[in-house]
Amino acid sequence: MTLMKNKSKELEVAIKAALEAGKILEKYFETEIERNYKDDKSVVTLADREAEDKIKEIIIENFPNHSILGEETGLTQNKSEYIWHIDPLDGTTNFANGIPLFAVSIALEHEQKIITSVVYNPVTNNLFYTEKDKGAYFNNKKIFVSSDNESQCIVTIAAGKQKEKKDLERNLWYYLPEKIRSMRHFGCTALELSYVARGGIEANIQIGLHTYDFAAGALLVQEAGGKITTLDGGVWRFPDSYFIASNGVFHDLLVKEVKKQKEKFPPEADQP
């Protein structure tokens, strides 16, 4: 076991918040929980709201001046260079249907860079965490991306709900399998990126989601030795929500194939 040395207070607080939120999710998982639907037809439950309230409570108790962007409660703006991006339940549809692929996702941004992140699945008790320039960890063991190529890989795609995003996603689902071994859809972006970092899958393609969906996972990939670029292969900078995260082995192939399909859609498809 390789423990991260000298965890910051920010990371310790993020881990505590994720674990406490996870207890709430466990309490409601596989129960007759009421589902509600947002304007974009995504699912929200009482578990989402309670978990977000708990995360915010813990963050505010320790960092009262920090800003917080939560999926359920929006932006709490304070005069601070620090902003937390929190998704209390990434994979709500999985959760609401008794599928154990969901996670708490917490990331801290400073000067437009993610510096701390935690992803936690309470059902499997899997805890991913990282800090900028300190490596990525899974249940207190240091992790690295895999070395598998396109003939051995698993690739996932996560897309927003707007038509042009779904159109690009559909084309990639149709054409990418001709170039790579396997594709999956987990329905939980935070875990998909975490699995890239852990070496469980080889790549994830992001098409216009929210920062709280991918912020924590993106830093995990980078700290585990992975590669992130824009869809066109350029330099990726947070909070750009269109990117390819991979182990780097066949990244150029993914860029080439994504660009080929992306050219079939108008320029507005690039916009969040």
N, C-alpha and C positions, 0 to 999 in steps of 0.2 A: 504494500500500500504506500502510495506517495502522496503525502498531504501538502497542500499549498501552504507555504510559509508566509507568516505575517499578513493574514487577511485584513483588509481594511474594515473600518466600522461600517462603511456603506455596504460591503459584501455581507458582513455578518447580519446586518439588519435585513438585507434582501433575502437571505436564506431563512431567517426567522419568519419573515412575512410569508414566504412561499410555503413553509411547513405548516404555519397556522391556517393559511387559506386552504391548504390541502386537506386539513382535518374537516373543514366545512364541506368540501366537495365529497369526501368519503362518506360523510353523514347522509348526504342526499343521493349518492350514487345507487342506482338500481332500486329506487323508491318511486312511488307514484307522484312525481314532482310535476307541478303545473308548468306548461310551456307557453310562452308568449312569443309573438313575432314582431320584429321591427319593420320599419318601412321597406327595407331592402330584402325582406322575407327571411332574414337570419333569425335563429332561435335565441331566446334569452330565458333564463330561469331564475328562481329565487336564489339558487346556489351562486350564480354569477354575481348577483348584487351583494349578497352577504360576504362572499369571498373578497370582493373589491373593497367593501367597507373595512374589512379587517386589515387588508394590506395597507390601505391609506392611513388607518389609525396607527399602525406600527411605524410607518414612515414619518408621519407628522409628529409623533411622540419623540422621534430621534432627530429629525431634520425639519423643524417647523417652517423654515424659510424656503425650502425646496418647492418647485412647481411639480405638479403631478398630472399626467395625462392618462386617464383610465378609459377603457372601452365603454363602461356603463355610465360613468358620471362626467365624462368629458374632461376639459382642462381646468385645473385649479392653478391659476397663474399667480406666482409670487415674484418678487424682485430678486431673482437668483439666477446664476449661470447654470444651475443644475435642474434637470427635469427628468422625472421618472416616467417610464412608459410601461404601463401595466395592463396585462390581459389576465383577469382572474380565472378565466376558464377558456382556454383556447381549445377548440374542438367541442363546442357546446352540443352540436347535433349528435356527435358520437356519444357524449355523456348522457344526453337525454334519451338515447336509445339503448343504453346499457352496454355500449362498446368502450372498452377501457383504453382508448387512444385519445387522451386529453391531457392538458397540463396547465399549470400556473406559469405565467411568463412575466418576468420582471427585469427591466433594464434601466440603467442610469446613464443619462446623456450629459456631457459637459463640453461646451463649445462645439456643438455639432459632431461630437464623437461619442460613441458608446464606450464607457469605461468599466462598467460592471454589469454582469448579467447572471440570472438564475432561471432555470427551467426545471419544473418539478412535476412528475406524474405520481400522485399519491397512491394509485391502485397498485402499481408495480414498485413503488418506493424508489423510483429512479430520480436522482438529483444531479443535475448538470449545473456547473457554475464556473465562472471565469472572471478575471480582471485584466484590464489592458496590460499586455506585456508580461503576464504571469503564467501563461499556459491555460489549457482547458482541462476540466476535471469531471469525472463521472463517478458518483459515490466514493469520493475521496481518492480516486485513482486517476492519474494523468492519462489523457487520451489523445489520439492522433487520427487524422483522416486515413482512409484505406489507400492501398496502392493498386487497386483493381482498375482495369481498363474497360473500354466500351463493350468488350465481349464478355465481361464478367459482372457488369454493373447493374445497379438499380437506380433509376432516376424518378423523382417525383416532381409534380407541378402544382403550384398554388396560384390561383387567379382570383381577382376581384369579380364582382357580380355584373359589372357593366358589359354590354353586348360585345364591344370591340375586344375586351379582355377575354371573354369567353370564346370568341371566334378564334383568337390566336391560340388559346389553350386547346381547343378542339383540333385545330390543324396540327399542333405538335403531337397530340395523342395519336393522330392518324399517321403522321409521317416519321416521327422519331423511332418507333419500333423497328423500322427498316435498318437503322444504323446502330442500335444498341441492344443489349441483351434483354432488359426488362424494365417496365414502368409500373409504378404504383400510385395510388391516391390515398393518403392516410387521413385526410380531413383535419389535420392538426399541424399547422405550419411550424410552431415552436418545436415540436418533436421531430419533424422532418429535418430541420436544420441541425438539431441536436444529434440526430442519427448520422448526418453527414460528418459532424465533428467526431463522433465516436467510431466511425468507420463501418457503421451498419448499412448505410447506403452511400452512394458515390456522388450524387448531385441533386440539387433542388433548384427549380426555375421559378422565380417569383414574378408575377404579373400584376402589379398594382394593388397590393394589400396595404393595410394601415401600419404605422410604425410599431404600435404595440404588438402586432402579430409577429414581426420578424426581427425586431431590434436585439432581443436577447440571443436568439439563435444565430444571428449573423456574426456577433462577436465570438461566439463559441467556435464557429467554423474557422474564423481567422486565427484564433489562438491555438487551434488544433493543427495548424499548418495547411489549411485549405486555401482556396482561391475564390475571390469574389470579383466579378466585373459587371459592367452594365451589359444589357442584352447584346449590344454591338461589340463587346469586348474591350470597352474603354475603362478608364479608372472609375471605380465605384466609390461614392461618398454617401454616407448617411445624411439625409433621410430618403434618398432615391429608392423608390419602391419597385423598380424594374431591374432585376439582376439575376445572374447565374452564380450559384454557390456550389463549388465542387471540390473534389480531392486534387484537382489540377492536372490529372493524368491525361484526360481526354477533353479538357476544357475547350480547346480550340474547335474541336468537332461540334460541341454543343453550340458554341457561338455561331458557327457557320450555318448550322441547321435552323437555329432560331432566327437568324437574320433572313434566311431564305423565306421563312413563313411570315416574318414580320413585314417584309416588303409588299405583301399582298394586302396590307391594311393601311388606312390613311394615317397621317402624322399624329392626329389626336390620340391614337392608340398608345402613344408614348406617355401620355399625361396621367397622373394619379386620379 
